[in-house]
Amino acid sequence: MGARFLYLVRHGEAVPDESGLSDRGRRQARLLGERLAGNPVSAVWHGPLARARETAEIVTEQLGGAVLRESEVAGDYVPYVPPRDELPAECADFLLSFLAGVTEEERACGARLAKEAAGRFTGPSEGEADVHEVVVTHNFLVGWLVRHALDAPPWRWLGLNHGNASLTVIRYAPGRPTSLLTQNDMGHLPGDLRWTGFSPGVRV
């Protein structure tokens, strides 16, 4: 078995109605593609929404040979809604209020897709060669897969936030613990394109 390098990307900044990328979002995607161009990426996965698809298309243009693939499991959904007794008492009210609008149908669908995402995108390569894949997705799934990589409690995807076009890289190697190589890395973006997707009070 070889190693799997999973490059997780939150889509670029979207226009207000989220029907596609803003001008800044397209710039972010292009710069991210340029950063990834030196890696042997074989596939770029993306969710079905326009902002993820457009980001993935721009990134793929820079990679030369990577296959563009759409998948529902790379989409925008709530991966897990915890019961109150799983949460720290000091933040339970805040977290549950954040998730209060999630319907039972959305909970069941999100749990199913999150399980499928972990099965599809994590773990060592099934072949002998190393595999490098990009997943252009949304904030929640990036947080879920980071939580999964660290064997953290299921609720801990909450609070793991990522900027538009930021880069998170996870390495899955046979016989070794999973390695979180980088998280929410915006080093490829100039200052005016960093921290979009965050409220002003938490930009550092």
Phi and psi in degrees as a GROMACS rama.xvg file:
@    title "Ramachandran Plot"
@    xaxis  label "Phi"
@    yaxis  label "Psi"
@TYPE xy
-101.504  -179.837  GLY-2
-86.8062  154.213  ALA-3
-112.789  127.144  ARG-4
-105.864  114.454  PHE-5
-105.85  116.742  LEU-6
-100.758  106.966  TYR-7
-96.9823  130.98  LEU-8
-131.782  127.315  VAL-9
-79.7295  138.302  ARG-10
-52.4521  160.384  HIS-11
-67.3908  168.412  GLY-12
-57.4781  134.752  GLU-13
-99.9382  160.781  ALA-14
-68.5139  163.182  VAL-15
-54.4104  -35.6904  PRO-16
-88.1643  5.13209  ASP-17
60.5185  26.2403  GLU-18
-83.694  -3.58705  SER-19
170.671  -171.285  GLY-20
-84.4654  149.457  LEU-21
-78.4575  173.146  SER-22
-58.1279  -41.2413  ASP-23
-65.6859  -38.1517  ARG-24
-62.7388  -37.9421  GLY-25
-67.8525  -38.1524  ARG-26
-63.3795  -43.7413  ARG-27
-58.4461  -45.1824  GLN-28
-63.7671  -41.4804  ALA-29
-63.129  -43.6004  ARG-30
-66.9285  -35.8885  LEU-31
-65.0235  -43.1779  LEU-32
-59.7188  -40.1961  GLY-33
-63.9286  -37.328  GLU-34
-66.4013  -39.1124  ARG-35
-81.1079  -9.02485  LEU-36
-60.6382  -24.3177  ALA-37
-85.6285  1.39729  GLY-38
-103.366  146.589  ASN-39
-79.3311  62.8942  PRO-40
-74.7266  128.219  VAL-41
-97.7117  -26.4061  SER-42
-147.483  145.703  ALA-43
-120.839  109.975  VAL-44
-91.7218  149.722  TRP-45
-150.519  156.503  HIS-46
-77.0761  174.158  GLY-47
-78.6055  -13.1535  PRO-48
-76.1589  150.929  LEU-49
-59.9337  -39.6888  ALA-50
-66.4726  -33.0159  ARG-51
-76.5162  -43.6331  ALA-52
-61.1346  -44.7746  ARG-53
-65.7022  -41.0464  GLU-54
-59.4335  -46.2894  THR-55
-63.145  -39.1821  ALA-56
-63.4027  -42.964  GLU-57
-67.4506  -42.2972  ILE-58
-61.477  -45.1669  VAL-59
-62.6406  -32.3397  THR-60
-57.8566  -27.1397  GLU-61
-88.0905  -8.81658  GLN-62
-100.027  -17.6183  LEU-63
56.5073  86.6942  GLY-64
109.814  -15.5545  GLY-65
-71.2526  142.022  ALA-66
-90.8283  133.315  VAL-67
-90.8177  126.78  LEU-68
-136.675  132.716  ARG-69
-98.1142  141.706  GLU-70
-149.567  136.643  SER-71
-59.6867  -32.9019  GLU-72
-70.7544  -13.5849  VAL-73
-94.2161  14.7142  ALA-74
-85.0357  -166.201  GLY-75
-103.364  108.706  ASP-76
-156.508  162.629  TYR-77
-86.8686  115.567  VAL-78
-75.7987  -25.1318  PRO-79
-163.885  132.894  TYR-80
-114.332  111.708  VAL-81
-80.8454  150.196  PRO-82
-72.3641  158.963  PRO-83
-56.7539  -38.0283  ARG-84
-71.9698  -7.25795  ASP-85
-86.6  -14.8078  GLU-86
-97.7403  148.825  LEU-87
-59.9617  135.874  PRO-88
-57.6005  -35.2287  ALA-89
-70.7637  -19.4149  GLU-90
-123.413  5.72186  CYS-91
-61.1186  -45.3905  ALA-92
-60.9451  -43.9592  ASP-93
-63.2213  -47.7414  PHE-94
-66.5346  -41.187  LEU-95
-69.5312  -32.5794  LEU-96
-68.0775  -35.1893  SER-97
-62.5692  -34.3561  PHE-98
-98.6717  5.0392  LEU-99
-61.5396  -29.7837  ALA-100
-82.9237  -1.07773  GLY-101
-77.347  122.485  VAL-102
-77.9013  165.287  THR-103
-61.1762  -38.9421  GLU-104
-63.683  -42.641  GLU-105
-65.6383  -37.1755  GLU-106
-61.725  -47.7751  ARG-107
-65.7043  -42.4363  ALA-108
-65.57  -43.7546  CYS-109
-62.6213  -41.5534  GLY-110
-63.2837  -40.8642  ALA-111
-64.1464  -47.3881  ARG-112
-66.2356  -37.9313  LEU-113
-62.761  -40.4915  ALA-114
-64.7973  -42.4032  LYS-115
-65.4913  -37.8579  GLU-116
-62.963  -43.89  ALA-117
-62.9248  -38.5974  ALA-118
-69.313  -33.6879  GLY-119
-83.1029  -38.7805  ARG-120
-107.12  -9.54228  PHE-121
-111.404  166.333  THR-122
91.0726  162.081  GLY-123
-61.3505  163.048  PRO-124
-63.7461  144.156  SER-125
-77.0459  -20.586  GLU-126
-95.2962  -175.248  GLY-127
-79.6696  -27.4253  GLU-128
-84.2912  153.561  ALA-129
-67.329  149.684  ASP-130
-121.534  135.277  VAL-131
-121.632  117.955  HIS-132
-132.544  142.793  GLU-133
-105.463  137.7  VAL-134
-122.512  111.646  VAL-135
-93.1549  114.867  VAL-136
-143.171  -144.201  THR-137
-129.384  166.859  HIS-138
-54.1636  -43.2304  ASN-139
-64.1514  -43.6664  PHE-140
-69.7155  -36.6244  LEU-141
-59.0411  -48.052  VAL-142
-59.8336  -39.9476  GLY-143
-63.9018  -42.7608  TRP-144
-74.5524  -29.9834  LEU-145
-65.1353  -46.2135  VAL-146
-57.9087  -43.1381  ARG-147
-61.7414  -42.8428  HIS-148
-62.9084  -32.2874  ALA-149
-94.256  3.70409  LEU-150
53.77  35.7736  ASP-151
-80.6962  162.258  ALA-152
-56.2475  150.49  PRO-153
-55.4964  -34.0685  PRO-154
-69.9225  -14.2366  TRP-155
-77.5482  1.56851  ARG-156
-63.7247  -26.7076  TRP-157
-68.1938  132.441  LEU-158
91.1768  -6.45399  GLY-159
-94.6962  93.6981  LEU-160
-107.839  153.899  ASN-161
-140.152  137.88  HIS-162
-75.8222  160.836  GLY-163
-59.9999  132.501  ASN-164
61.7548  19.339  ALA-165
-77.5096  162.536  SER-166
-120.055  127.959  LEU-167
-122.593  128.978  THR-168
-123.733  128.744  VAL-169
-121.736  135.097  ILE-170
-112.608  127.122  ARG-171
-113.831  109.79  TYR-172
-118.257  139.774  ALA-173
-61.6241  134.238  PRO-174
76.9343  9.09779  GLY-175
-132.063  156.224  ARG-176
-64.4246  149.931  PRO-177
-62.2337  138.2  THR-178
-113.722  125.491  SER-179
-89.3856  100.806  LEU-180
-77.461  -37.013  LEU-181
-158.006  150.181  THR-182
-137.443  135.157  GLN-183
52.4258  39.7693  ASN-184
-80.6236  121.668  ASP-185
-117.359  22.015  MET-186
-61.8507  -20.6581  GLY-187
-83.9188  -6.44045  HIS-188
-105.062  139.263  LEU-189
-69.2542  166.44  PRO-190
-54.527  -37.41  GLY-191
-75.15  -9.86847  ASP-192
-108.823  2.96467  LEU-193
-90.3679  153.673  ARG-194
67.8307  12.8623  TRP-195
-69.619  142.985  THR-196
98.3893  -6.59214  GLY-197
-113.546  149.539  PHE-198
-69.9385  152.607  SER-199
-56.5158  -31.0197  PRO-200
-69.9257  -14.2447  GLY-201
-116.791  14.5438  VAL-202
-84.7054  130.517  ARG-203
